[in-house]
Amino acid sequence: MNMHQYYPVDIVNGPGTRCTLFVSGCVHECPGCYNKSTWRVNSGVAFTRKMEDRIISDLNDTRIRRQGLSLSGGDPLHPQNVADILHLVQRVRAECPGKDIWMWTGYKMDELNAAQREVVELINVLVDGKFVQDLKDPALIWRGSSNQVVHYLR
């Protein structure tokens, strides 16, 4: 998996202070997307074990308390990202007690395959659906267009 950006302290992509990872790869290519540079799976840089360890460390850092991890992109549920994202969320669940995980995907909940559902079963909140420029609404919280749904899973 490749990644584009990691923010160890973020207050924009989900509630509270968070760690946020933007991954590469998106099959949806929504017109009006604010993050077109993440569409190609080979864009950005390799997501390494060192970066994964840093995310775990940052989530557990008591100097700056983080509520959890946000995963965006690109699309964390892109077929080429699923295995690495699954491993990361499994580690967060095991090593970062009390931290929540938010994820944004262009896939709708009912479109997910078995591997994607395995990831979603471990997260707290899924914001699903493609961005639709004609339904864009800057007043929406946690989503860009009104067709997207915020699923509070646990």
N, C-alpha and C positions, 0 to 999 in steps of 0.2 A: 504494500500500500504506500502511496505517496501522500504527503501533506503539504498544505500551502502556508498555514500560519498556526502558531500556538500562542495564546494569551494566558500567561500564568495568573493574572489578576484581571478579571473582566466583570463589569457590572451591567452589560448591555444584553447579552445573550442568555437570558433566563433570570430567575429571581436571585437576589442576594449577590454576594461576591463569589465568582466561579472561576474555574479553569475552562478554557474553550479551545477546542481543536477543530480546525477547518481542514478537511481531507480533500484529495483530488479525485475526480471522476464523477461524471453525472451524465446519464443517458437522456434526461428529460429536456435539457437545453431550452428552458422556458424563455420566451421573448420577454425582455425587460429585466432579466435576472441581474442582480447587482454584483454577482460573483462569477462572471463568465470565465475568468482566468482559471477557475478550478475545474472546468468541464473535462479536460483531457486527463485520462488516468495517469499518463506519464509526466504530467506537469508538476511543478513544485519539487520537493526533495523527498528522499526516502524516509519513511517513518521507521525509526530504529528502536531497538530495545532500550537504548540510552534515553530516547525521548519518552518512551513508555514509562521508564523508571522515574524520569523527572516529573511526569504528570502525577504519578502515585505519591512522590515525595511532596510536591506542591499541595496536593489535596490534604496531606497529613501535617503540613506546616502549621504549627500553632501560633506563629507570629502574625500571620495573616489568615484568619479563618475563612475557609471557603465552604459554601453550602454544597457545592457539587461540581460536576463535570457537564459541559455542554458539547455536543458533537454535531457539527454542521459541515458544510462544504461548498462545492461538490455535493456528494450524497454519501453519507456513511453506510447506507445500505446498497450501494452500487455492488454488483456481484464480485468485483475484484477486491472490495474492501471488507466484505462480511467476515471473513476468517480473522483478520487482524482486529476489527472492531469487537468481535465476540471475545477474543482473548483480552482486550483492554477492559471491557465492561466486567468480565469475570474477575479480573484482578481488582478493579475498583470495589466490587461487591465484597471480595475476600479481604482486602487490605485497607479499605477506607470506610470503616463503620460509620453509619449515619449520613453518608454523602449521597445526594441524589444524582440521577443521570437524566439529562434532557437530550433529545435528539430531533433533528429536523430532516425530513426526507420528502422527496417528490412522489414517492410511492404512496398509494392509499392503503390503509390498513388491510382491506380485503384483497389487495393485489400481492401481498407478501408471500414469498415462497417459504418452505420449511426452515431453511437456514436463516433467512431474515427474521422470521418469527422467533427463532431461538434467541436472537439478540434482543428483540423487543420484549420478550418475557423477563429480561433482566433489568430493564430501564424503568424509570418512574413516569416520564412524560414523553409522548411522541407527538410531534407536530407534523401532520401528514398532508400530502397533496401538492400538486404542482403550483408554482406561482402563476397566477393569471393576471396579466397587466390590466385588463379591463375591470378587474375586481379589486385592484389595488386600493388600500385604505390605510393611510398613515396613522389613523386613530386606533387601529387594531393592536392588541397586545400580543406579542410573541409570534405573530404571523404577518405576512405581507399582503395577502389577498383574502377576501372573505370566504372563498371556497375551502381554504385550509382549515383543518380541525385540530384543536389541542386536546389530545387524549390523556387524561390523568389516570394512569394505569395502576399506581400503588402509592 
